[in-house]
């Protein structure tokens, strides 16, 4: 009887995005997280994970980026907003 090695699945990469940059992306489009979730085909919980810096999948990252690219920015909004780091309240 030949033994067949058991193959363990390759773990999927888990990514941590910069929540402050995602918040800026929402703000310049006038969006709330629930609207992004709907546009990206994700649950509100998944978007919440991204906004709090928790790990997300490559698939989730792709959906978020694709949705943000598809949605228009409010003209001039980026000039009025700054990215702040929630842990220190400092602008980057």
N, C-alpha and C positions, 0 to 999 in steps of 0.2 A: 504494500500500500504506500503510495507516494503522499508525502505531506505537502500541502499547499500553504505557502506563507499567507498570513492574514495581513491585508493591507489596511493600514489606518488612514482615514481620510485626512487630506491636507487641510489644516485649519485655514479658514478664510481670514484675510487681513482685516484688522479692526483699526479704524482711523479716528483720530481726535482732531476735529477742526477747531479753528479759533472762534469761539462763540461771539466775541465782540465784533468780528468782521461779518459774521452771519447777521447779527443784530443790525449792523449798518446797512447790509444788503436789504433787509426788510424795511428799515426806516426810509431809505431813499426811494423805495417803491410804495410807501404808505401802507405796508402790509402788516398784518398780525400773523403770529405763528400758525394759527388755525387755517388762515387763507393759504399760506405756503404749503401746509400739509395737504390741503385739498388739491392745489395746483400740481403738486409733485406726486400725488397718488400715494401718500404716506399717512400713517396715523399721527394724530396730534402728539401722542406720546413719543414717537420716534423723533419728531422735530424738536420736542422738548429736550430729549436726550442730547441732540446736537447743540442746542442753545445753552446747555449747561456743561458742555465739554466732555460728555460721556462718549464712549466709543460707538462708532457707527460703521456700517459696512461700506464697501466700495460702491455697491449698488445704491445705497441710500445717498451717498455723496453725489453720485451721478444724477440722481433724481432731483436733488436739491439744486445743484448747479444748473441743470437743464431748465428747471422751472424759473429760477431767478433770471437766466438769460432771456427767457421767453417773455417775461413781464417787463413792462416799461418803467423807467425811472421817472420820478417827478423832476422836471427841469429845475436845476439850481439847488436841489436838495442836498447833494453831496458837498456843496460849498458851505452849507450852513451847519452840517453835522460833523462831529468828531467821534473817533473810536476811543472808547475808554476801557480800561481794564478794571473789571468789577472788583478784583481783589485789592486794588490800590486806588481806584478812582482817578487814575492818571490818564491823560491823553497819550496816544502813541504817535 
